[in-house]
Amino acid sequence: MIWSSMHDFWHMGGYGLYVWGSFGVTAALLGLEVGLTRRQHQALLRELHAQQEQQHTEEWQT
Amino acid sequence: MMHWFRFSSPQTFYPLAGKLLPWLAVAAGVFAIWGLWLGLFVAPTDFQQGEGYRIIFVHVPASWMSMVIYLAMAFWSVLGFTLNTRLSGMMCRALAPTGALFAFLSLWTGALWGKPMWGTWWVWDARLTSELLLLFLYLGYIGLTTAIDDPQRGDRAGGVLAMVGAINVPVIYFSVKWWNTLHQGASVSINGSSMAQTMLWAMLLMAVAFWLYAIAIALYRVRTLILDREQHTRWVQEIVQA
């Protein structure tokens, strides 16, 4: 193991802020991208479904 | 070979993309875990940069992908103009946000690497400037295609921007060779690398992970685009009903 302790791992030889600032923001933004993409997809499906329901109701009524 | 054109129809591509997605996502995860393991727990300290060099494991993959994705967008645009397929425009649009994200991450992680190593967050050298230009091109593409109401016209306008802007990618690539830059020169080529083995491996594994991720998220996004554009077709109506 190249790290003598967890502290060394987080400390990254003094570069912790820069290294974790990079990995952290990367992970956060990629996670955000996945979340937003999924949400958009599900929202569209819901919207199209609602439109369909509305149409069926109107057809039923006329 | 002709039967490949079957998949240029949104109706056949939609389920294909849906089937590929989970495999790509899992593969991306596996490569990422492997790459991060090697990069953060196996690769040794760097003689000059200490532990700070480890930013390379996200910086280089993000930078490479920001360039590859723009080239992919240009490719789809060429296809769209020559074959006149609707799906080409959708694929191009589906790739743009991810490309923009990677361009931003390239600059962000680069700045965090530059501050401790060069003493500055930013410098207007050829590589950094051309990568910033790439980010602007992505944002321009997204803005342009969003602003145009008619989807096909939007695809075509965006397609021109994608094809013309692609010239910037070789500029980024050769910038460290053509100009005197603060950014270091190429350490990886087809013929070999000047990096230590584990470092190189970890970087390449992360690059593959980012590539697989990009394809997966673009396929996810294009499925949404397909449903939206083809919403009046019977096959979409059937999917929506379920």
Interface residues (C-beta under 8 A of the other chain):
Chain A: M1 I2 W3 F9 M12 G13 G14 Y15 L17 Y18 V19 G21 S22 F23 V25 T26 L29 L30 E33 V34 T37 R38 Q40 H41 L44 L45 L48 H49 Q52
Chain B: L40 F41 V42 A43 P44 T45 G50 E51 G52 R54 I55 V58 H59 A62 P97 T98 L101 F104 L105 W108 T109 L112 W113 K115 P116 Y213 I217 Y220 R221 R223 T224 L227 D228 Q231 V236 Q237 V240 Q241
